Amino acid sequence: MTVQAHLESLQKKHGALEEELHSLMASPSRDDREVAECKRRKLRIKDEIERLKSSVH
């Protein structure tokens, strides 16, 4: 997998987690631990995206 393809894959995952997070936050019976875990996964992916972008340039 090329760096660009990997980057695009990570960006799609990040977007999917963003949608999941919005869905979790909109739920009246949301689980705060689940929200926190989703935020952690999203942040890890964001960090990986930034790392890849900086290594390409």
Beta strands, then each sheet from edge to edge (+ up, - down):
end
